[in-house]
């Protein structure tokens, strides 16, 4: 068992000191994952990797009690938290208070790409929510790959599935999401 798994088990048993030990052990790994994910964002992104990691950690260690069975389970929860933070950030930028999608007078190309990127992320979130009701494992794989930036091999380990199964699930999930997003774009219904 890895050191992280031992700490997670100690946290489950109620060891208060173990919570303080967890962040230093996973911080750099979470920061690398956050930096990878944010590098895919359009230029001008205001959310930084360090802030994203801190927000993820605060959500994971928040008021409600968490019981993680393994390192993979912890990182799956971290990927979900990252996803929610990024989607909340995209929604916040689209709200009326912050312009609601209106174009600034001096619109340059990077801002147009940023708005399109936010719309794509919201469409992906809606489709991913639908996929999660149909097949939670495939949805978790997408979250780990897309939002946490894990490789197929890392995601397969986190989900405790074989590399070949992860490849098949990844191909299926990408195709399913493309079709679902295309259909919602054509009908205008999420």
Number of C-alpha atoms within 10 A of each C-alpha: 7 9 12 19 18 15 22 25 17 15 21 17 11 11 13 11 11 18 16 12 15 18 16 10 13 16 15 13 13 25 19 16 23 23 18 17 20 21 13 13 14 16 12 9 11 9 13 13 19 16 13 20 25 15 15 23 19 12 16 17 13 10 8 8 10 14 13 18 12 18 20 19 17 20 21 21 20 23 27 19 23 26 21 15 17 20 17 13 14 19 15 14 16 17 12 10 8 10 12 12 14 11 12 10 6 6 9 10 7 12 16 13 14 17 18 14 16 21 16 14 17 19 19 17 18 16 21 24 14 16 20 14 10 11 14 14 17 22 23 21 25 25 24 28 21 16 23 28 22 21 12 20 16 16 25 21 15 20 19 12 13 14 15 12 12 22 15 12 18 18 12 13 20 14 11 15 21 13 13 20 21 14 13 14 12 10 8 9 8 14
